[in-house]
Amino acid sequence: MAEPARLQVDLTGRRVLVTGATQGIGLAIATALAHSGATVCLNGPALGDELDTACHAAGAAFGIAADLTQANDVEHL
């Protein structure tokens, strides 16, 4: 993966939820936010290792697996 984008803003002390964050654009956004100081929660339908790997790659604080097309998962998130 290329060097993560750096935002021109300090997000230290901010908390951010990024949905669809286990790959592609969502993961890139989560990574940029984390590198800008935000505490980031990644969300995606992935379970276990894939979500853990995405969190580690993004420098995110934690992840919550949830399928946002399912009402119970939305409540859990």
N, C-alpha and C positions, 0 to 999 in steps of 0.2 A: 504494500500500500504506500502511496506517496505521502510526503510530509503533510500533516493535517493543516487545514486552513487556520489562520490566526485571525480572530475577530479583533476589531479596533475598539473594544470595550472591555472593561474589567468587570467580570461577573462574580467576583469573590463574594461569598455570602448569599448568593442567589441559588434557589432550588429550581430545577427544570425537569419536566417529564417529556421524554421524546418517544412517541409511538412509532412502530415500524422501524425500530432502531437496531435490529440484529444484522442488517446487511445494507449494502448500497448507500443511497442518499441519506437515509435515516441514521446509519452508523457514522457517516461523515459529519453530519450535523451534530450528533451527540459528542463526537470526538472534538470538534471545534469548540463546542460549549464547555466541555471539560477542560480543555487546554486554556480556556479563557477564565478559569477559576470557578465555574459553577459546579454545584453538587448535582450530578446528573443521575436520573433514574431511567434506565433503558426499558422499553416495553416491546414485546414481540410475541408471536404465538409459539416461538421456539421453546423447547424445554431443555433443562439440564446444561450439558456441556456447551451447546451452541450459544446460549444466552450468557453463560459464564465467560466464554471466549470473547464475545462481543464486548462485554463489560471491561474485561482486561485490555482489549485492543483500544477502547475509547478512553480508558482512564476514568471510567464512570464509577460512581460510588456503589451502585447496586442495580439489579434488574428484577423485573417482575414479569413472569410469563402470563399473558392473558390474550385471549382471542376476542378482539373488540366487536365481533359480530355476535357474541354470546352474552346475554344479560348478566348471568352469574359471574362471568369473568370481569365484566365492566365494574360490577359492584366490588369484587375482590381488589381490583386495581385502585 
